[in-house]
């Protein structure tokens, strides 16, 4: 580990041609504590989308999975997620490099542009999508406080986006306190809703969800895949987060820093989503809230939850990754790149994406980009652990004309092969893509491209 730290320091001390935000973080420059880190993942998990996932387990009042099956699937998925997180975050944690630089190790400098865009573009689209949902909720709050005099979703969307851009300018310093605040407030609100559900609707919840027969077949495994799919993009860019975490934390403890908060946030939010759907027969959590918590402040309460959830998710998952991509490709400064990211999200036409008529197209978009995420993380893991034995010359990753210039044909081909295989079975796309791409990359690197410059020197010993 000391060798990697020295390499990171050496990279910082030389001219790299990249923005300061992409230079390896030294242990002294890391400010996120383990507690902050856990709050970050709690804040990311307690949002309306994950509650909707829980509600999807109960269709028309009939549970596809019962209580035990739900949490069995969730724990399996979270265990896999935490393991992949801890494996893929190790290079970033040890050396301080971000995901876009990590990609150069496997794909080459030119090849990393393509693979980084596959993470960055969907994040920008979701950034706009989440912000529009948050803007819609903010508009509802404004209508309540103005007695209906104000009603303009577009203005609220722009205001919310400007607020998020402003917060993003401060990087992880802002993320720390935003996620801590939102996770505490939202969790307290959900505890209240949980209490109401147990007090007033326990009988119907027990009948429709707790004592339901459920299924151990495809719905059970499909739920595990859906669960993991929600994190597929995030643990792909795990280095972006781990490089901010204070030094001195073992690999096992970092795995725990993922497992516990995700279990708390997801477990609680999924349970409430399923309970709401069981109690009301409505899969839309917002509408279900209005029935369960029947008082004059319900609109403000639900809307505030949506706004805070949108900001929390965007701050963690949808702002930093595309900002790093823009910074690397354009050589722009971090603050300029994060502003451009926010403006691009404005131009993603989220008001079109939220319409029912766009649902099919949005689903296709998710399917297309998700098919590449499993293959990319598989290639990164095979490369780092199998071929390189966790030994990477970090300084070389920053040399435009160094050993990583150009692209690695084995990685690009393996990614395409894995993605093609992923499309053969939509329900299991992520795991199929991961396995096929991993095997393909190993075979292509060992045999088809055995003389590639990516294998020469001391890196591939």
Buried (B, 14 or more C-beta within 10 A) or exposed (E): EEEBBEBBBEBBEEEBEBBEBBBBBBEEBBBBEBEBBBBBBBBBBBBBBBBBBBBBBBEEBBBBBBBEBBBBBBBBBBBBBBBBBBBBBBBBBBBBBBBBBBBBBBBBBBBBBBBBBBBBBBBBBBBBBBBBBBBBBBBBBBBBEEEEEBEEBEBBBBBBBEBBBEBBBBBBEBBBEBBBBBBBBBBEBBEEBBEBBEEBBEEBBEEBBBEBEBBEEEBBBBBBBBBBBBBBBBBBBBBBBBBBBBBEBEEEEBBBBBBBBBBBBBBBBBBBBBBBBBBBBBBBBBEBBBBBBEEEEBBBBBBBBBBBBBBBBBBBBBBBBBBBBBBBBEEBEBBBBBBBBBEBBBEBEBBEBBEEEBEEEBEEBBEBBBBBBBBBBBBBBBBBEEBBEEEBBBBBBBBEEEBBBBBBBBBBBBBBBBBBBBEEEBEBBBBBBBBBBBBBBBBBBEEEBEEBEBBEEEBBE
